[in-house]
Amino acid sequence: MPKTKPNILLLMSDQHSPRFLGCYGDETLPTPALDSLAANGVAFDSAYCPAPLCVPSRMAFLSGRHCHQIGVWNNSHILRSDIPTFAHGLGIAGYKTVLVGRMHFLGEDQHHGFQERRLGDISPSFPARNAAIERYRDYWGSLESIQSAGPGRSHDLEFDQAVAMEACRVIYDHEVSGDPRPLCLVASFFGPHDPWKVPKRLFDRFAGLSDRLDSGETTLPPFAEEVRRAAGFDTITAEQTCRMRDAYRAKCAFVDETIQHVLTAFAESPLSDNAAIVYTSDHGEMAGEKGLWTKSVFYEAATRVPMIVSWPGTLPRGKHISANVSLLDLTATLLDMGCAPEIPDMAGTSLIPLASGHGEQGNGAVFAELGKRTIGGPCRMVRHNQWKAVFYRSLQPELYNIGEDPEEMTNLAGTSPHDRVLSDLEALARDDGWDPNRVARRLEQTTADIEYLSQWVRATNPSDTIQWGLPAPL
């Protein structure tokens, strides 16, 4: 470990599946900025989010704790201000911590340990306003985004460009100010999240490259089928699926181009002389697989995330690691980089020993969870070795052998040869205190509280100083 603490540049996107990334094997999608980062660092090929949904995944990542430990399960939940984050930890260690762009915080606390918050977020700060119609122009929801995918402009493209510009400004300001503190800069982008309107030059580059998928014939387990039906995804045609996938590829390329501006500014700054650069996303994107889009299911496309860590002089270059890891491990890694104290009750483990080749190459258990109040109730995924299981409060579990069945076509739960495997995985799922009945009770109380706060928002219309570029009246 270097004696001097590195400057840390954390680049984060929203809804980026590693299946749509050149360095993860997509030969139709060159992403030169991130491909170069991977070539100069370590790429984790089996990294998972703590929840296949924006707010719970981000709040769990920030705090280094599972969703049931912090009481955040959906996009209306608020992270308590008394829960520490890695920004608090790095601040204790002497870092200047700056957040530029998206983090999807809800509630009055829009910093959660970051000493500076630049630019703001594209989405509102209050739960009652967290609806598509109130977020940005030309976005009415995921279904409409699929149906209208293609060339064009949307509010979020300008937002991501603004994030890159402001991140470059933070880099320059820190350099010229002479601030002796190491910098932790988090530049967080909205893409490639829907809407899938993209610059025409990029859409034309990828048009026609996507495989034709059958969007409506797949037989899904009850939980995933309810997600598809409730969202109206069962109405999407094969042609719309292909067009959306082309547009998604184009938006991934747009994010890569935008990130390149930040990487260039950082490389040209003295800050890069001792620096660690990280790229990741909050969850994946189904992109039409199994007739599903966006997230909120536990399939690989939704739960796996890209995770690239480059730290010249400390970590090897061009290395891929297949061990199962989590965004919660990345939380611990950031603290380890900065020689910061561990967060109390932190669930993850630093990846530095594993990435540097000094740690075990074991396949530890990783988890993801959702707090559904409808079909199935609260649920949790466990990935351990080659196995993945999903446990529900009121549905039969699912079991997949990812090593032999990477597309998750065959649910092995209920077959006698696999009873012991399923039992062992359920024990892992409950080992840290997760209990679906307890989660359900907490959700009932939380729902009542959030609805009360939502009534306050609708009644008082509080000013939202964080939201970036409020849309014109609709």
Secondary structure, 3 states (H helix, E strand, C coil): CCCCCCEEEEEEEECCCHHHCHHHCCCCCCCHHHHHHHHCCEEEEEEECCCCCHHHHHHHHHHCCCHHHHCCCCCCCCCCCCCCCHHHHHHHCCCEEEEEECCCCCCCCCCCCCCEEECCECCCCCHHHCCHHHCCCCCCCHHHHHHCCEECCCHHHHHHHHHHHHHHHHHHHHHHHCCCCCEEEEEEEEEECCCCEECHHHHHHHCCCCCCCCCCCCCCCHHHHHHHHHHCHHHCCHHHHHHHHHHHHHHHHHHHHHHHHHHHHHHCCHHHHHEEEEEEECCCCCCCHHHCCCCCCCCHHHHEECEEEECCCCCCCCEEEEEEEEHHHHHHHHHHHCCCCCCCCCCCCCCHHHHHCCCCCCCCCEEEEECCCCCCCCEEEEEECCEEEEEECCCCCEEEECCCCCCCCCCCCCCHHHHHHHHHHHHHHHCCCCCHHHHHHHHHHHHHHHHHHHHHHHHHCCCCCCECCCCCCC
